[in-house]
Amino acid sequence: MSTHKISIPHCPAALANLLRIAPLVPVSLSLTACSRRIAKNHPGLFQRLGKYGCGRFILNPTDLPIVLCLDPNNGAPRVRALRKPCQGTVKISGPLAALLGLVHGAYDGDALFFSRDLVIEGDTAAALAMRNAIDDAELDITEEIVAISGPFAQPFKHIFNIAERRSGVYLTRQEEATEW
């Protein structure tokens, strides 16, 4: 394993500024719809959470003015985007690119944690259960969004591919994790 630290990109300021003023109900509804599709297509993900399937996971993208509260509800998930802190079983904080990179298998969670690019507060066993469940499911969030986009599927896929290339943020599943 390499000893150099990779640079994790930060979210573009334009997106952060947009989220400061955008209504968050549509964001929450969209994220809930996407997470329910994931639950339908990957039921093992929520089963793997075990007792944490009824916990609350707070995802705090530190480069955005929102937090995401994920309630797995034992396979009927709900996601709320909020501009204020909320309480949960565990809070996982880091740049959006790091959080997405974890989901897409691009970054090693242990390396992010020990480099302090990722901060975990609360029940670390819940965070580990979530990490293991996501790793096993081999999620691709872009594919999940494209699948529910109807006639906009191909344009969305094209936009996500361009955004991934230009931003350096992993928006699709990676074949192998990046080594440090």
CORNOR-V300151 format. One record per helix or strand of 3 or more residues. SS is the DSSP state (@ for helix, = for strand). FROM is the first residue (numbers start at 1). TO is the last residue. If there is no record, write none. Layout:
ss={SS SS}
from={FROM FROM}
to={TO TO}
This chain:
ss={@ @ @ @ = = @ = = @ @ = @ @ @}
from={13 24 43 50 56 67 73 78 90 96 109 118 124 141 150}
to={21 41 48 54 61 71 75 82 94 103 114 122 137 147 167}
